[in-house]
């Protein structure tokens, strides 16, 4: 169980980081929010991939759910930024 939680956090960090790298512009999002949105993106992306009929019949690394997870994480980060609003720092 602990291994599953740690794996979800690591995958969420990777998916969230890749999503932020692929998004244009600068996102003012903390690492915890990145991990949470990455985990959600990964879970929703995997669910969506399997709902449309994806099956990993050859075994190995499941690249399609991973890519869909990144796309979903990008959408979640964009939605988060839209809801929170962009903060402008005044110096």
SVG drawing of the C-alpha trace seen along z (x, -y; Angstrom):
<svg xmlns="http://www.w3.org/2000/svg" viewBox="-16 -48 26 57">
<polyline fill="none" stroke="black" stroke-width="0.4" points="0.0,0.0 2.8,-2.4 4.5,-1.5 1.3,-2.3 1.0,-5.7 4.7,-6.6 4.3,-5.4 1.2,-7.6 3.1,-10.6 6.1,-10.0 4.0,-9.5 1.9,-12.6 5.1,-14.6 6.3,-13.4 3.0,-14.0 2.5,-17.3 6.0,-18.5 5.7,-17.4 2.3,-19.1 3.8,-22.4 6.7,-22.1 4.4,-21.6 2.1,-24.5 3.0,-27.9 3.8,-30.8 4.7,-30.9 2.5,-29.1 2.5,-30.3 1.7,-26.9 3.4,-25.3 4.9,-21.9 2.2,-20.4 -0.6,-21.6 1.5,-20.3 1.7,-16.8 -2.0,-16.8 -3.1,-17.9 -0.6,-15.4 -2.0,-12.6 -5.6,-13.6 -4.5,-13.9 -2.9,-10.5 -5.9,-8.8 -8.5,-10.6 -6.3,-10.0 -5.9,-6.3 -9.7,-6.0 -10.5,-7.8 -8.0,-5.7 -9.6,-2.5 -13.1,-3.9 -12.5,-4.4 -11.2,-0.8 -7.4,-0.9 -5.9,2.4 -2.3,3.1 -2.4,6.6 1.4,6.7 2.3,5.8 5.0,3.3 4.7,-0.4 1.3,-1.9 2.3,-5.0 -1.2,-5.9 -2.7,-6.4 0.5,-8.3 0.1,-10.7 -3.6,-11.2 -2.8,-11.8 -0.4,-14.6 -3.1,-16.2 -5.6,-16.0 -3.1,-17.4 -2.5,-20.4 -6.3,-21.0 -6.5,-20.7 -3.6,-23.2 -5.2,-25.6 -8.6,-25.3 -6.8,-25.8 -5.1,-29.0 -8.4,-30.2 -10.3,-29.7 -7.6,-31.1 -6.7,-33.9 -3.3,-35.0 -1.5,-36.8 0.7,-39.7 3.6,-40.5 4.2,-44.2 7.8,-45.1"/>
</svg>
